[in-house]
Amino acid sequence: MALPSLVLRRCVSSSAPANVIKHVTVVGGGLMGSGIAQVAAQNGQDVTLVDVNDAVLSKSRGIIETSLKRVVKKMFKDNPADGEKLVQETLEKIKTLTDVNEAVKETDLVVEAIIENIDLKQKLFSSIDEIAPDHTIFASNTSSLSIGEIASVTKRKDRFGGLHFFNPVPVMKLLEVIRTEDTSDDTYQKMMAWGQAVGKTCITCKDTPGFVVNRLLVPYMSEAVRMLERGDATARDIDTAMKLGAGLPMGPLELSDYTGLDTGLYISEGWHKKFPDEPLFKPSKLMKKLVSEGKLGRKSGEGFYKY
Ligand code: 3HC
């Protein structure tokens, strides 16, 4: 049962198929994984969140609790005790484990949100493929890798797809649902219904580099860096231009700092290697320089701006 007051932005239309997924295992307790676990629990799902050690999982719990408090603060302005109760009830729906094999023994859906490394992702899925029940759907939250390539190491390519969330997950309303050539109709319908059940607006995309959002966003952010390199405008002016001239909540350089310069560079480099003739994927020199200096954006205290 969904926690009634915490069901946010639910967008299930009357024609949407019913959600049959009741338990989700989220692998990876970073910002994305914590956010995915949170929105699933907020919307009544039983969740197991997995990461390599208890210290990481305790940090994940902290991220989720802080975010939930922000959510309920607005909803329970006059009754903070009820807000706190809902935070606790939601947290109770999230179990944490360090053993992924144990976690997937009884689950309907596995959403992987570990680091962007195809070998590690394949290793994970190949190992849990042997253990998870037959009906369990596997999904990756990869932002740039091919879902089909990740799925290729499993024996359940028909029950494999992409579920790509956006940062900050509790706030961003979109979920990209990616189907490969092997994803079955049944799996696709179940992923769509689950996405809607956890409060997201779902769009469908083929298994193409960056899907919809990152395919547009990554070249746009790289082009902003090239403008800065050429000295066409200052960082502040580029960001102000896109906020006030295009109505975006953040300018491209602020957004790059927010999502991490290392993440952006890693995506561009990976795509450039695969598609060397595509000029939009060419990594910029300035990004490389900043990353090599450890200036990764907000998380390191400095990127295009100082924090
Ligand atoms: N949890 C819960 N609530 C949160 C939150 C969180 N982690 N972060 C922000 N909020 C809420 C705040 O409480 C606030 O709510 P209110 O308006 O009802 O009071 C609201 O969101 C706005 O937050 P702030 O006032 O702190 O700050 P901003 O107004 O500047 O908004 C932002 C912050 C939502 C991050 C906004 O700047 C934004 O939308 N930026 C663009 C983010 C974006 O483009 N994300 C996609 C990146 S690409 C990606 O993720 C793909 C991946 O593959 C890399």
Boltz pocket constraint, residues with backbone or C-beta under 6 A from the ligand:
constraints:
  - pocket:
      binder: B
      contacts: [[A, 66], [A, 67], [A, 68], [A, 70], [A, 71], [A, 74], [A, 141], [A, 142], [A, 143], [A, 165], [A, 166], [A, 167], [A, 168], [A, 169], [A, 170], [A, 171], [A, 172], [A, 214], [A, 217], [A, 249], [A, 250], [A, 255], [A, 259], [A, 263]]
      max_distance: 6.0
